[in-house]
């Protein structure tokens, strides 16, 4: 090949490469980024499926790029780096920290007027402000999880029990089940977050939301100390009247041998195996965990909410929510916000994720989701769970979880 032909070839190839690069930026770089934080894979896929079904003028789900944030890295850091248009995040301290500096977006009256379609407990999670004739939205819940108690219905029927609605009922049922079937109470104690959420849900039920909130304040203060100690942190909580009722009750359960053998080494992934072997009478889990257990196993259990002597009007359940956070004031952002609050998309989101919708009037896929929505609606805006409501690091959570477990096994 002579020099002139070689030069022509190089120029042609360069032009072709530049054209491809230009097409890439035209068709790929214009995609809006939707990010997920703190959700499991089923929930992420469910939301993506629901968004792909949105039928709105000018809305094209193919122009969306989905990414998953690392739960071990600061949410604020990842948002600043990737600058997503929309974020779907679990509620809690990390999200609250992000929202403290978020600008939000202006939403039209049609959207802001739809806020009243959420239950009052869910409306309390909306972060927005009014400026003259417009509403600025920072965050709104679109789905709700819930911390539940699952009862083995085979044992329940065979024992002829009429109802389980108090902690005494749960304890008596657990005793009879252990004596008759060798089946006990199951908690995935090997998971630090699950351990903290379990203790937190029980503490709210036994001691009240004020004590729970007090514990969160103490834990956030302790999280800032050097040489964090699980034992010292627990001792301070106990000194300030936090978790004493919970530890007293659970210690009694341990002494009575009511926990399922192996539960203190069980992870979240072990739920299916433990429940399937018939050695669990009572299980504590979230709705999202419930959804990942095979139907032929979980159908043998019935869910109840965490009981309390405190009136429901004064309670705050442990029910982490999935919140939609609009971060860029774009057309596609407004469309996702608007459609996520319609009955059609709410129904799809709930069905695809297995979680509960936030609208008061919206069909649910089953009684499980409907019950969760009803239970949460009958109380105040929920807590997100001890693991999410605090600023504890993963290492600090591990130390605290170990100390809590040691306290009930002494």
Buried (B, 14 or more C-beta within 10 A) or exposed (E): EEEEEEEEEEEEEEEEEEEEEEEEEEEEEEBBBBBBBBBBEBBBBBBBBBBEBBEEEEBEBEEBBBEEBEBEEEBBEBBEEBEBBBBBBBBBBBBBBBBEEBEBBBBEEEBBEBBEBBBEBBBEBBBBEEEEEEBBBBBBBBBBBBBBBBBBEBBBEEBEBEEBEEBEBBBBBBBBBBEEBEBBBBBBBBBBBBBBBBBBBBBBBBBBBEBBBBBBEBBBEBBEEEEBBBEBBBEBBEEBEBBBBBBEBBBEBBEEEBBBEBBBEBEBEBBBBBBBEBBBBBBBBBBBBBBBBEEEBBEBBBBBBBBBEBEEEEBBBBBBBBBBBBBBBBEBBBBBBBBBBBEBBBBBBBBBBBBBBBBBEBBBBEEBBBBBBBBBBBBBBBBBBBBBBBBBEEEBBBBBBBBBBEBBEE
